[in-house]
Amino acid sequence: SKYTKTSDTYTETTKNIKKGLNYDNFKSLLSNSYVYSITTLEYHPSLIFGSYGEEKIFKKLIQKKEANILNPHKEIKIKNNNFSSVYLTNMKIASKIIYNLKERGGGDKKITIFEIGGGLGVLAQILLSNLNCRIILCDLPQQLSIQKFYLTNVFKNKKHNFVANDQDKFNKNCDINYINCSLLHKQKFNFDAAININSFQEMQLNVVDNYIKFIEENLNEGGLFLHQNCIGHATGSSLYPTDYYLPNKFIIQNIEYDFQSYRGQ
C-alpha cells in the first residue's frame, strides 16, 4: 500500500513497544519506559502561544483535571492542578486546532477530524472532550491498538470502530474510527479538519505526499489542514517540510517556526 512504507525510526520504536507492552503494563501506559519515545515523559512544553486566542483556549482547557487512566506522570503543576508533559503538549496543540476551527465558524454543528499518526490518542481525547466532533484515526495497526486501548478506557460510552482488515467497514456514525493505514486507499469519507503531528517527518516523502493527496481529495470546503513537523528523521524522508506536496487549492494562512522542541526540532 502507498501508505504503509514503514520508516526505520518507527521500526525501532515498534520493537520497544512489542518488547515492553503486555496487557498488565498497558494499564500503566503513560508511565511505561518502553514507550518513552512517544510519550516524552520529562519534556516541559513551551507555554508561548501563537495568538491570544490560542492562549485563552488553553487556559480554559487546563481548568479540567487530567485523568489518572493509564497512570500518567503528572509532574507539572499549573493553577493548582498537576499534569503530565504528554498531556500538556497535546493540550497546547489542541488549543491551536480549536482556535483555528472556531475562527472558521460553523457554530456547534458536529464536525469530523481526521488525524494521521495519533500517537497514544491523547490529542484525540482532548478534542473529543472539548469539541462536538467525531475522530478518524489512521495509523499502523500496532499503534492503533494502543490508541484504542487508551481511548476505550477514557470514553467507555462512546462508539468505537476498528477497520483492521478488508472485512471491516468504516462506520460514519461511530465517535471514533481506527483505520489501518494499509486500508486507507479503500476508504471513502470526508472531514472538516486533517491533522498530523510529528509523524510525517518519520515517513518517506512519497508516503507523505500520498497522505496529503488523500486530504486534498476528501477535505470539506473551507476545512483545516494543520501539520507540525520538522526535518526528516528516517531514511528516504524529506529533509524539510517545505518539500511536501502542496495542493494549489490550499491557502497557507500561517507558518510557525518553533525551536527547540523535545525531539530536537
Accessible surface in RSA format (square Angstrom, percent):
REM  Atomic radii and reference values for relative SASA: ProtOr
REM  Chains: A
REM  Algorithm: Lee & Richards
REM  Probe-radius: 1.40
REM  Slices: 20
REM RES _ NUM      All-atoms   Total-Side   Main-Chain    Non-polar    All polar
REM                ABS   REL    ABS   REL    ABS   REL    ABS   REL    ABS   REL
RES SER A   1    69.60  58.8   5.51   7.4  64.09 147.6  21.85  46.5  47.75  66.9
RES LYS A   2   105.01  51.2  92.77  56.9  12.24  29.2  46.61  42.0  58.40  62.2
RES TYR A   3    10.20   4.8   4.14   2.4   6.06  15.8   0.00   0.0  10.20  12.6
RES THR A   4    38.66  27.5  26.72  27.1  11.94  28.5  15.92  21.4  22.73  34.4
RES LYS A   5   103.69  50.6  90.62  55.6  13.07  31.1  60.90  54.8  42.79  45.6
RES THR A   6    65.42  46.5  37.05  37.6  28.37  67.6  25.40  34.1  40.01  60.5
RES SER A   7     6.00   5.1   1.40   1.9   4.60  10.6   2.39   5.1   3.60   5.1
RES ASP A   8    69.38  48.6  59.79  59.5   9.59  22.7  45.28 106.6  24.10  24.0
RES THR A   9    44.27  31.5  35.55  36.0   8.71  20.8  41.38  55.6   2.89   4.4
RES TYR A  10    30.60  14.3  29.90  17.0   0.70   1.8  30.60  23.0   0.00   0.0
RES THR A  11    55.39  39.4  53.17  53.9   2.22   5.3  44.10  59.2  11.29  17.1
RES GLU A  12    98.76  56.7  97.16  73.5   1.60   3.8  48.88  94.5  49.88  40.7
RES THR A  13    21.73  15.5  18.82  19.1   2.91   6.9   3.34   4.5  18.39  27.8
RES THR A  14    10.55   7.5  10.55  10.7   0.00   0.0  10.04  13.5   0.51   0.8
RES LYS A  15   115.82  56.5 109.49  67.2   6.33  15.1  70.68  63.6  45.14  48.1
RES ASN A  16    62.80  43.3  62.80  60.7   0.00   0.0   2.14   5.1  60.66  58.6
RES ILE A  17     8.55   4.9   8.47   6.3   0.09   0.2   8.47   6.1   0.09   0.2
RES LYS A  18   148.10  72.3 121.09  74.3  27.02  64.3  74.95  67.5  73.16  77.9
RES LYS A  19   145.69  71.1 109.04  66.9  36.65  87.3  74.22  66.8  71.46  76.1
RES GLY A  20     4.15   5.1   0.00   N/A   4.15   5.1   3.57   9.8   0.58   1.3
RES LEU A  21    24.01  13.4   3.28   2.3  20.73  52.1   4.09   2.9  19.92  53.6
RES ASN A  22    92.02  63.5  82.11  79.3   9.91  23.9  42.91 103.3  49.11  47.5
RES TYR A  23   147.15  68.7 135.42  77.0  11.73  30.5  98.97  74.4  48.19  59.4
RES ASP A  24   102.41  71.7  93.69  93.3   8.71  20.6  29.39  69.2  73.01  72.8
RES ASN A  25    41.08  28.3  37.87  36.6   3.21   7.7  20.71  49.9  20.36  19.7
RES PHE A  26    27.84  13.9  27.84  17.2   0.00   0.0  27.84  16.9   0.00   0.0
RES LYS A  27   110.62  54.0 100.94  61.9   9.68  23.0  59.58  53.6  51.04  54.4
RES SER A  28    34.14  28.8  34.14  45.6   0.00   0.0  21.08  44.9  13.06  18.3
RES LEU A  29     0.00   0.0   0.00   0.0   0.00   0.0   0.00   0.0   0.00   0.0
RES LEU A  30     3.90   2.2   3.31   2.4   0.59   1.5   3.34   2.3   0.55   1.5
RES SER A  31    29.51  24.9  11.18  14.9  18.34  42.2   7.11  15.1  22.40  31.4
RES ASN A  32    14.30   9.9   9.47   9.2   4.83  11.6   5.23  12.6   9.07   8.8
RES SER A  33    85.94  72.6  70.74  94.4  15.20  35.0  46.02  98.0  39.92  55.9
RES TYR A  34    90.55  42.3  83.93  47.7   6.62  17.2  48.04  36.1  42.51  52.4
RES VAL A  35     0.27   0.2   0.27   0.2   0.00   0.0   0.27   0.2   0.00   0.0
RES TYR A  36   110.54  51.6 109.89  62.5   0.65   1.7  81.66  61.4  28.89  35.6
RES SER A  37    57.26  48.4  40.72  54.4  16.54  38.1  46.76  99.6  10.50  14.7
RES ILE A  38    31.63  18.0  17.76  13.2  13.86  33.4  17.97  12.9  13.66  37.1
RES THR A  39     0.27   0.2   0.21   0.2   0.06   0.1   0.23   0.3   0.04   0.1
RES THR A  40    17.35  12.3  14.01  14.2   3.33   7.9  13.65  18.3   3.69   5.6
RES LEU A  41    20.57  11.5  12.46   8.9   8.10  20.4  13.06   9.2   7.51  20.2
RES GLU A  42   128.05  73.5  98.93  74.8  29.12  69.3  48.94  94.7  79.11  64.6
RES TYR A  43    47.99  22.4  39.44  22.4   8.55  22.2  30.94  23.3  17.04  21.0
RES HIS A  44   105.20  57.5  87.24  60.6  17.96  46.0  66.62  68.7  38.57  44.9
RES PRO A  45     4.13   3.0   2.00   1.8   2.13   7.7   2.00   1.7   2.13  13.2
RES SER A  46    45.51  38.5  32.05  42.8  13.46  31.0  37.63  80.1   7.88  11.0
RES LEU A  47    68.13  37.9  48.02  34.4  20.11  50.6  48.59  34.1  19.54  52.6
RES ILE A  48   144.18  82.0 134.13  99.9  10.05  24.2 137.76  99.2   6.42  17.4
RES PHE A  49    34.15  17.1   7.99   5.0  26.15  68.1   9.65   5.9  24.49  70.1
RES GLY A  50    53.79  66.3   0.00   N/A  53.79  66.3  16.38  45.0  37.41  83.8
RES SER A  51    34.86  29.5  22.30  29.8  12.56  28.9  34.54  73.6   0.32   0.5
RES TYR A  52   161.07  75.2 149.45  85.0  11.62  30.2 115.81  87.0  45.26  55.8
RES GLY A  53    16.99  21.0   0.00   N/A  16.99  21.0  12.67  34.8   4.32   9.7
RES GLU A  54     9.51   5.5   9.51   7.2   0.00   0.0   0.09   0.2   9.42   7.7
RES GLU A  55    55.74  32.0  55.74  42.2   0.00   0.0   2.20   4.2  53.55  43.7
RES LYS A  56   129.13  63.0 124.74  76.5   4.39  10.5  71.19  64.1  57.94  61.7
RES ILE A  57    24.34  13.9  23.26  17.3   1.08   2.6  24.34  17.5   0.00   0.0
RES PHE A  58     6.27   3.1   6.27   3.9   0.00   0.0   6.27   3.8   0.00   0.0
RES LYS A  59   103.36  50.4 100.76  61.8   2.59   6.2  57.34  51.6  46.02  49.0
RES LYS A  60   145.40  70.9 141.69  86.9   3.70   8.8  85.33  76.8  60.07  64.0
RES LEU A  61    10.42   5.8   7.64   5.5   2.78   7.0   8.02   5.6   2.40   6.5
RES ILE A  62     5.67   3.2   5.34   4.0   0.34   0.8   5.34   3.8   0.34   0.9
RES GLN A  63   136.48  76.3 109.68  80.2  26.80  63.8  40.04  85.2  96.44  73.1
RES LYS A  64   104.69  51.1  99.50  61.0   5.19  12.3  83.89  75.5  20.80  22.2
RES LYS A  65   161.66  78.9 138.70  85.1  22.95  54.7  81.63  73.5  80.03  85.2
RES GLU A  66    10.45   6.0   5.81   4.4   4.64  11.0   4.11   8.0   6.34   5.2
RES ALA A  67    45.49  41.8  31.11  48.0  14.38  32.7  41.84  58.9   3.65   9.7
RES ASN A  68   109.33  75.4  95.19  92.0  14.13  34.0  31.60  76.1  77.72  75.1
RES ILE A  69    55.66  31.7  46.10  34.3   9.56  23.0  52.99  38.2   2.67   7.2
RES LEU A  70    11.40   6.4   5.39   3.9   6.02  15.1   5.39   3.8   6.02  16.2
RES ASN A  71    81.45  56.2  77.05  74.5   4.39  10.6  16.17  38.9  65.28  63.1
RES PRO A  72    12.63   9.2   0.86   0.8  11.77  42.8   0.91   0.8  11.72  72.8
RES HIS A  73    65.85  36.0  60.39  42.0   5.47  14.0  48.39  49.9  17.46  20.3
RES LYS A  74    57.05  27.8  40.09  24.6  16.96  40.4  22.55  20.3  34.49  36.7
RES GLU A  75   134.38  77.1 102.57  77.6  31.80  75.7  39.01  75.5  95.37  77.9
RES ILE A  76    20.30  11.5  17.61  13.1   2.69   6.5  20.30  14.6   0.00   0.0
RES LYS A  77   142.69  69.6 114.66  70.4  28.03  66.7  59.48  53.5  83.21  88.6
RES ILE A  78    28.46  16.2  24.35  18.1   4.11   9.9  28.46  20.5   0.00   0.0
RES LYS A  79   153.66  75.0 125.48  77.0  28.18  67.1  77.86  70.1  75.80  80.7
RES ASN A  80   132.38  91.3 107.76 104.1  24.63  59.3  25.19  60.6 107.19 103.6
RES ASN A  81    21.09  14.5  18.56  17.9   2.53   6.1   3.31   8.0  17.78  17.2
RES ASN A  82    74.24  51.2  64.75  62.6   9.49  22.8   8.34  20.1  65.90  63.7
RES PHE A  83     0.00   0.0   0.00   0.0   0.00   0.0   0.00   0.0   0.00   0.0
RES SER A  84     2.54   2.1   2.54   3.4   0.00   0.0   2.54   5.4   0.00   0.0
RES SER A  85     3.95   3.3   2.14   2.9   1.81   4.2   1.41   3.0   2.53   3.5
RES VAL A  86     9.51   6.3   9.43   8.5   0.08   0.2   9.43   8.2   0.08   0.2
RES TYR A  87    20.02   9.3  20.02  11.4   0.00   0.0   2.20   1.7  17.82  22.0
RES LEU A  88     0.00   0.0   0.00   0.0   0.00   0.0   0.00   0.0   0.00   0.0
RES THR A  89    18.78  13.4  17.95  18.2   0.82   2.0  18.30  24.6   0.47   0.7
RES ASN A  90    24.95  17.2  24.95  24.1   0.00   0.0   0.04   0.1  24.90  24.1
RES MET A  91     1.38   0.7   1.38   0.9   0.00   0.0   1.38   1.2   0.00   0.0
RES LYS A  92    40.93  20.0  39.62  24.3   1.31   3.1  30.07  27.1  10.85  11.6
RES ILE A  93    13.41   7.6  12.02   9.0   1.39   3.4  13.41   9.7   0.00   0.0
RES ALA A  94     0.00   0.0   0.00   0.0   0.00   0.0   0.00   0.0   0.00   0.0
RES SER A  95     0.02   0.0   0.02   0.0   0.00   0.0   0.02   0.0   0.00   0.0
RES LYS A  96    37.95  18.5  37.95  23.3   0.00   0.0  36.51  32.9   1.44   1.5
RES ILE A  97     0.00   0.0   0.00   0.0   0.00   0.0   0.00   0.0   0.00   0.0
RES ILE A  98     4.28   2.4   4.28   3.2   0.00   0.0   4.28   3.1   0.00   0.0
RES TYR A  99    55.02  25.7  55.02  31.3   0.01   0.0  26.71  20.1  28.31  34.9
RES ASN A 100    31.86  22.0  31.86  30.8   0.00   0.0   0.43   1.0  31.43  30.4
RES LEU A 101    18.23  10.2  14.31  10.2   3.93   9.9  14.62  10.3   3.61   9.7
RES LYS A 102   130.56  63.7 107.95  66.2  22.62  53.9  69.41  62.5  61.15  65.1
RES GLU A 103   119.90  68.8  85.67  64.8  34.23  81.5  19.79  38.3 100.10  81.7
RES ARG A 104    86.88  36.5  50.48  25.7  36.40  86.7  36.80  50.3  50.08  30.4
RES GLY A 105    47.18  58.2   0.00   N/A  47.18  58.2  31.75  87.1  15.43  34.6
RES GLY A 106    49.19  60.7   0.00   N/A  49.19  60.7  29.75  81.6  19.44  43.5
RES GLY A 107    74.32  91.6   0.00   N/A  74.32  91.6  42.37 116.3  31.95  71.6
RES ASP A 108   132.31  92.7 116.34 115.8  15.97  37.8  39.14  92.1  93.17  92.9
RES LYS A 109   130.74  63.8 112.62  69.1  18.13  43.2  73.63  66.3  57.11  60.8
RES LYS A 110    88.78  43.3  63.91  39.2  24.87  59.2  30.11  27.1  58.66  62.5
RES ILE A 111    25.49  14.5  24.57  18.3   0.92   2.2  25.49  18.4   0.00   0.0
RES THR A 112    26.00  18.5  25.98  26.3   0.03   0.1   6.21   8.3  19.79  29.9
RES ILE A 113     0.19   0.1   0.19   0.1   0.00   0.0   0.19   0.1   0.00   0.0
RES PHE A 114     0.05   0.0   0.05   0.0   0.00   0.0   0.05   0.0   0.00   0.0
RES GLU A 115     4.62   2.7   4.62   3.5   0.00   0.0   0.48   0.9   4.14   3.4
RES ILE A 116     1.53   0.9   1.53   1.1   0.00   0.0   1.53   1.1   0.00   0.0
RES GLY A 117    12.67  15.6   0.00   N/A  12.67  15.6   6.92  19.0   5.75  12.9
RES GLY A 118     6.23   7.7   0.00   N/A   6.23   7.7   1.53   4.2   4.70  10.5
RES GLY A 119    28.50  35.2   0.00   N/A  28.50  35.2  25.96  71.3   2.54   5.7
RES LEU A 120     5.99   3.3   1.44   1.0   4.55  11.4   1.44   1.0   4.55  12.3
RES GLY A 121     0.02   0.0   0.00   N/A   0.02   0.0   0.02   0.1   0.00   0.0
RES VAL A 122     3.65   2.4   2.51   2.3   1.14   2.8   2.51   2.2   1.14   3.1
RES LEU A 123     3.33   1.9   2.76   2.0   0.57   1.4   2.76   1.9   0.57   1.5
RES ALA A 124     0.13   0.1   0.00   0.0   0.13   0.3   0.08   0.1   0.05   0.1
RES GLN A 125    13.14   7.3  13.14   9.6   0.00   0.0   0.01   0.0  13.13  10.0
RES ILE A 126     3.75   2.1   2.34   1.7   1.41   3.4   3.75   2.7   0.00   0.0
RES LEU A 127     0.61   0.3   0.61   0.4   0.00   0.0   0.61   0.4   0.00   0.0
RES LEU A 128    11.16   6.2   0.47   0.3  10.69  26.9   0.47   0.3  10.69  28.8
RES SER A 129    51.39  43.4  25.71  34.3  25.68  59.1  25.42  54.1  25.97  36.4
RES ASN A 130    45.18  31.2  15.40  14.9  29.77  71.7  12.20  29.4  32.98  31.9
RES LEU A 131    31.31  17.4  15.95  11.4  15.37  38.6  21.95  15.4   9.36  25.2
RES ASN A 132    74.47  51.4  58.73  56.8  15.74  37.9  29.37  70.7  45.09  43.6
RES CYS A 133     5.67   4.3   0.00   0.0   5.67  13.3   0.00   0.0   5.67   6.1
RES ARG A 134    67.19  28.2  67.19  34.3   0.00   0.0   6.76   9.2  60.42  36.6
RES ILE A 135     1.13   0.6   0.53   0.4   0.60   1.4   0.53   0.4   0.60   1.6
RES ILE A 136     3.54   2.0   3.54   2.6   0.00   0.0   3.54   2.6   0.00   0.0
RES LEU A 137     0.11   0.1   0.11   0.1   0.00   0.0   0.11   0.1   0.00   0.0
RES CYS A 138     0.17   0.1   0.00   0.0   0.17   0.4   0.00   0.0   0.17   0.2
RES ASP A 139    14.62  10.2  10.91  10.9   3.71   8.8   3.82   9.0  10.80  10.8
RES LEU A 140    27.92  15.5  27.52  19.7   0.40   1.0  27.52  19.3   0.40   1.1
RES PRO A 141    59.38  43.3  56.77  51.8   2.60   9.5  57.02  47.1   2.35  14.6
RES GLN A 142    51.62  28.9  43.59  31.9   8.03  19.1  22.60  48.1  29.02  22.0
RES GLN A 143     3.63   2.0   3.63   2.7   0.00   0.0   3.33   7.1   0.30   0.2
RES LEU A 144     0.00   0.0   0.00   0.0   0.00   0.0   0.00   0.0   0.00   0.0
RES SER A 145    52.91  44.7  46.62  62.2   6.29  14.5  38.72  82.5  14.18  19.9
RES ILE A 146     1.23   0.7   1.23   0.9   0.00   0.0   1.23   0.9   0.00   0.0
RES GLN A 147     0.00   0.0   0.00   0.0   0.00   0.0   0.00   0.0   0.00   0.0
RES LYS A 148    65.55  32.0  65.55  40.2   0.00   0.0  23.81  21.4  41.75  44.5
RES PHE A 149    40.06  20.0  34.82  21.6   5.24  13.6  39.55  24.0   0.51   1.5
RES TYR A 150     8.21   3.8   8.21   4.7   0.00   0.0   0.94   0.7   7.27   9.0
RES LEU A 151     0.00   0.0   0.00   0.0   0.00   0.0   0.00   0.0   0.00   0.0
RES THR A 152    39.25  27.9  34.01  34.5   5.25  12.5  24.16  32.4  15.10  22.8
RES ASN A 153    42.39  29.2  38.99  37.7   3.40   8.2   1.80   4.3  40.58  39.2
RES VAL A 154    33.97  22.4  12.25  11.1  21.72  52.3  12.25  10.6  21.72  58.9
RES PHE A 155    24.63  12.3  20.71  12.8   3.91  10.2  24.50  14.9   0.13   0.4
RES LYS A 156   156.90  76.5 123.06  75.5  33.83  80.6  97.48  87.7  59.41  63.3
RES ASN A 157   152.82 105.4 118.46 114.5  34.36  82.7  37.29  89.7 115.54 111.7
RES LYS A 158    66.70  32.5  55.72  34.2  10.98  26.2  19.23  17.3  47.47  50.6
RES LYS A 159   132.82  64.8 127.61  78.3   5.21  12.4  81.18  73.1  51.64  55.0
RES HIS A 160    43.21  23.6  13.93   9.7  29.28  74.9  13.92  14.3  29.29  34.1
RES ASN A 161    30.18  20.8  27.46  26.5   2.72   6.6   3.71   8.9  26.47  25.6
RES PHE A 162    49.71  24.9  38.46  23.8  11.26  29.3  38.46  23.3  11.26  32.2
RES VAL A 163     0.35   0.2   0.35   0.3   0.00   0.0   0.35   0.3   0.00   0.0
RES ALA A 164    43.56  40.1  33.69  52.0   9.87  22.4  33.88  47.7   9.67  25.6
RES ASN A 165    69.36  47.8  65.72  63.5   3.64   8.8  28.35  68.2  41.01  39.6
RES ASP A 166    79.36  55.6  59.82  59.5  19.54  46.2  25.03  58.9  54.33  54.2
RES GLN A 167   144.03  80.5 121.09  88.5  22.95  54.6  64.23 136.7  79.81  60.5
RES ASP A 168    46.52  32.6  37.39  37.2   9.13  21.6   6.01  14.1  40.51  40.4
RES LYS A 169   154.23  75.2 143.96  88.3  10.26  24.4  98.63  88.8  55.60  59.2
RES PHE A 170    46.72  23.4  24.78  15.3  21.94  57.1  24.78  15.0  21.94  62.8
RES ASN A 171    60.93  42.0  57.27  55.3   3.66   8.8  11.06  26.6  49.87  48.2
RES LYS A 172   153.35  74.8 145.08  89.0   8.27  19.7  89.41  80.5  63.94  68.1
RES ASN A 173    93.25  64.3  83.45  80.6   9.80  23.6  18.88  45.4  74.37  71.9
RES CYS A 174    10.06   7.6   9.31  10.4   0.76   1.8   0.00   0.0  10.06  10.9
RES ASP A 175    20.83  14.6  20.83  20.7   0.00   0.0   0.05   0.1  20.78  20.7
RES ILE A 176     0.00   0.0   0.00   0.0   0.00   0.0   0.00   0.0   0.00   0.0
RES ASN A 177     2.82   1.9   2.82   2.7   0.00   0.0   0.00   0.0   2.82   2.7
RES TYR A 178     0.00   0.0   0.00   0.0   0.00   0.0   0.00   0.0   0.00   0.0
RES ILE A 179     0.00   0.0   0.00   0.0   0.00   0.0   0.00   0.0   0.00   0.0
RES ASN A 180    15.72  10.8  15.72  15.2   0.00   0.0   0.04   0.1  15.68  15.2
RES CYS A 181     2.28   1.7   2.28   2.5   0.00   0.0   0.24   0.6   2.03   2.2
RES SER A 182    35.07  29.6  31.92  42.6   3.15   7.3  22.39  47.7  12.69  17.8
RES LEU A 183    15.86   8.8  15.86  11.3   0.00   0.0  15.86  11.1   0.00   0.0
RES LEU A 184     0.00   0.0   0.00   0.0   0.00   0.0   0.00   0.0   0.00   0.0
RES HIS A 185    88.23  48.2  57.31  39.8  30.92  79.1  45.46  46.9  42.76  49.8
RES LYS A 186   121.29  59.2  84.46  51.8  36.82  87.7  64.14  57.7  57.15  60.9
RES GLN A 187    28.83  16.1  16.66  12.2  12.17  29.0   1.51   3.2  27.32  20.7
RES LYS A 188   151.91  74.1 128.47  78.8  23.44  55.8 100.12  90.1  51.79  55.2
RES PHE A 189    12.41   6.2   5.15   3.2   7.26  18.9  12.41   7.5   0.00   0.0
RES ASN A 190    74.30  51.2  59.60  57.6  14.70  35.4  14.52  34.9  59.78  57.8
RES PHE A 191     0.19   0.1   0.00   0.0   0.19   0.5   0.19   0.1   0.00   0.0
RES ASP A 192    26.53  18.6  25.44  25.3   1.09   2.6   8.42  19.8  18.11  18.1
RES ALA A 193     0.00   0.0   0.00   0.0   0.00   0.0   0.00   0.0   0.00   0.0
RES ALA A 194     0.00   0.0   0.00   0.0   0.00   0.0   0.00   0.0   0.00   0.0
RES ILE A 195     0.05   0.0   0.05   0.0   0.00   0.0   0.05   0.0   0.00   0.0
RES ASN A 196     0.02   0.0   0.02   0.0   0.00   0.0   0.02   0.1   0.00   0.0
RES ILE A 197    23.82  13.6  15.10  11.3   8.72  21.0  15.10  10.9   8.72  23.7
RES ASN A 198     7.98   5.5   5.13   5.0   2.85   6.9   3.15   7.6   4.83   4.7
RES SER A 199    18.88  16.0  18.53  24.7   0.36   0.8  18.53  39.4   0.36   0.5
RES PHE A 200     1.24   0.6   0.00   0.0   1.24   3.2   0.00   0.0   1.24   3.5
RES GLN A 201     1.59   0.9   0.00   0.0   1.59   3.8   1.59   3.4   0.00   0.0
RES GLU A 202    32.02  18.4  30.99  23.4   1.03   2.4   3.65   7.1  28.37  23.2
RES MET A 203    29.69  15.4  29.25  19.4   0.45   1.1  28.99  24.6   0.71   0.9
RES GLN A 204    53.11  29.7  53.11  38.8   0.00   0.0   3.37   7.2  49.75  37.7
RES LEU A 205    56.29  31.3  55.57  39.8   0.72   1.8  55.57  39.0   0.72   1.9
RES ASN A 206    67.82  46.8  61.14  59.1   6.69  16.1  40.56  97.6  27.26  26.3
RES VAL A 207     2.01   1.3   2.01   1.8   0.00   0.0   2.01   1.8   0.00   0.0
RES VAL A 208     0.77   0.5   0.77   0.7   0.00   0.0   0.77   0.7   0.00   0.0
RES ASP A 209    26.80  18.8  26.80  26.7   0.00   0.0   4.86  11.4  21.95  21.9
RES ASN A 210    26.79  18.5  25.34  24.5   1.45   3.5   0.64   1.5  26.15  25.3
RES TYR A 211     5.27   2.5   5.27   3.0   0.00   0.0   0.46   0.3   4.81   5.9
RES ILE A 212     2.24   1.3   2.24   1.7   0.00   0.0   2.24   1.6   0.00   0.0
RES LYS A 213    91.30  44.5  91.30  56.0   0.00   0.0  41.06  37.0  50.24  53.5
RES PHE A 214    13.58   6.8  11.24   7.0   2.34   6.1  12.92   7.8   0.66   1.9
RES ILE A 215     0.40   0.2   0.40   0.3   0.00   0.0   0.40   0.3   0.00   0.0
RES GLU A 216    37.40  21.5  37.12  28.1   0.27   0.6   7.60  14.7  29.79  24.3
RES GLU A 217   125.78  72.2  96.82  73.2  28.96  69.0  38.76  75.0  87.02  71.0
RES ASN A 218     4.64   3.2   4.46   4.3   0.18   0.4   0.18   0.4   4.46   4.3
RES LEU A 219    26.33  14.7  11.52   8.2  14.81  37.2  11.52   8.1  14.81  39.9
RES ASN A 220    55.97  38.6  48.86  47.2   7.11  17.1  19.22  46.2  36.75  35.5
RES GLU A 221   181.47 104.2 146.64 110.9  34.82  82.9  69.33 134.1 112.14  91.6
RES GLY A 222    57.99  71.5   0.00   N/A  57.99  71.5  42.40 116.4  15.59  34.9
RES GLY A 223    19.15  23.6   0.00   N/A  19.15  23.6   4.70  12.9  14.44  32.3
RES LEU A 224    11.82   6.6  11.64   8.3   0.18   0.5  11.82   8.3   0.00   0.0
RES PHE A 225    44.31  22.2  18.40  11.4  25.90  67.4  18.40  11.2  25.90  74.1
RES LEU A 226    23.68  13.2  20.41  14.6   3.27   8.2  23.68  16.6   0.00   0.0
RES HIS A 227    64.17  35.1  41.08  28.6  23.10  59.1  19.53  20.1  44.64  51.9
RES GLN A 228    67.79  37.9  63.19  46.2   4.60  11.0  29.99  63.8  37.80  28.7
RES ASN A 229    22.43  15.5   0.00   0.0  22.43  54.0   0.09   0.2  22.35  21.6
RES CYS A 230    16.42  12.4  10.43  11.6   5.99  14.1  15.37  39.0   1.04   1.1
RES ILE A 231    80.46  45.8  80.12  59.7   0.34   0.8  80.12  57.7   0.34   0.9
RES GLY A 232    22.02  27.2   0.00   N/A  22.02  27.2   1.51   4.1  20.51  45.9
RES HIS A 233    63.69  34.8  37.18  25.8  26.51  67.8  37.50  38.6  26.19  30.5
RES ALA A 234    12.41  11.4   0.00   0.0  12.41  28.2   3.36   4.7   9.05  24.0
RES THR A 235   107.69  76.6  92.94  94.2  14.75  35.2  78.92 106.0  28.77  43.5
RES GLY A 236    51.52  63.5   0.00   N/A  51.52  63.5  32.69  89.7  18.83  42.2
RES SER A 237    22.09  18.7   1.73   2.3  20.36  46.9   0.26   0.6  21.83  30.6
RES SER A 238    11.50   9.7   1.00   1.3  10.50  24.2   7.07  15.1   4.43   6.2
RES LEU A 239   108.20  60.3 100.62  72.0   7.57  19.0 103.69  72.8   4.50  12.1
RES TYR A 240   114.40  53.4 114.06  64.9   0.34   0.9  72.62  54.6  41.79  51.5
RES PRO A 241    34.19  24.9  28.18  25.7   6.01  21.8  28.37  23.4   5.81  36.1
RES THR A 242   127.10  90.4  92.77  94.1  34.33  81.8  89.75 120.5  37.35  56.5
RES ASP A 243    78.20  54.8  58.20  57.9  20.01  47.3  13.65  32.1  64.56  64.4
RES TYR A 244    19.75   9.2   8.71   5.0  11.04  28.7   6.68   5.0  13.07  16.1
RES TYR A 245    73.29  34.2  62.27  35.4  11.02  28.7  51.26  38.5  22.03  27.2
RES LEU A 246    95.64  53.3  78.11  55.9  17.53  44.1  78.11  54.9  17.53  47.2
RES PRO A 247     1.78   1.3   0.31   0.3   1.47   5.3   0.66   0.5   1.11   6.9
RES ASN A 248   158.94 109.6 124.81 120.6  34.13  82.2  38.83  93.4 120.11 116.1
RES LYS A 249   131.95  64.4 102.08  62.6  29.87  71.1  76.69  69.0  55.26  58.9
RES PHE A 250    35.74  17.9  21.00  13.0  14.74  38.4  24.30  14.7  11.45  32.8
RES ILE A 251   149.67  85.2 124.45  92.7  25.22  60.8 127.66  91.9  22.01  59.7
RES ILE A 252    99.82  56.8  68.97  51.4  30.85  74.3  73.94  53.2  25.88  70.2
RES GLN A 253   132.51  74.1  92.14  67.3  40.37  96.1  35.79  76.2  96.72  73.4
RES ASN A 254   103.68  71.5  74.02  71.5  29.66  71.4  30.20  72.7  73.48  71.0
RES ILE A 255   141.37  80.4 111.70  83.2  29.67  71.5 115.29  83.0  26.08  70.8
RES GLU A 256    89.22  51.2  54.29  41.1  34.93  83.2  38.29  74.1  50.93  41.6
RES TYR A 257   190.67  89.0 156.94  89.3  33.73  87.8 129.17  97.1  61.50  75.8
RES ASP A 258    93.34  65.4  78.62  78.3  14.72  34.8  34.16  80.4  59.18  59.0
RES PHE A 259   132.11  66.1  96.46  59.7  35.65  92.8  96.49  58.5  35.62 101.9
RES GLN A 260   113.40  63.4  78.40  57.3  35.01  83.4  15.43  32.8  97.97  74.3
RES SER A 261    19.69  16.6   9.15  12.2  10.54  24.3  11.92  25.4   7.77  10.9
RES TYR A 262    64.28  30.0  25.89  14.7  38.39  99.9  21.20  15.9  43.08  53.1
RES ARG A 263    65.12  27.3  39.99  20.4  25.13  59.8  27.06  37.0  38.05  23.1
RES GLY A 264    41.75  51.5   0.00   N/A  41.75  51.5  18.42  50.5  23.33  52.2
RES GLN A 265    28.53  16.0  12.95   9.5  15.58  37.1  18.83  40.1   9.71   7.4
END  Absolute sums over single chains surface
CHAIN  1 A    13351.3      10454.1       2897.2       6872.7       6478.6
END  Absolute sums over all chains
TOTAL         13351.3      10454.1       2897.2       6872.7       6478.6
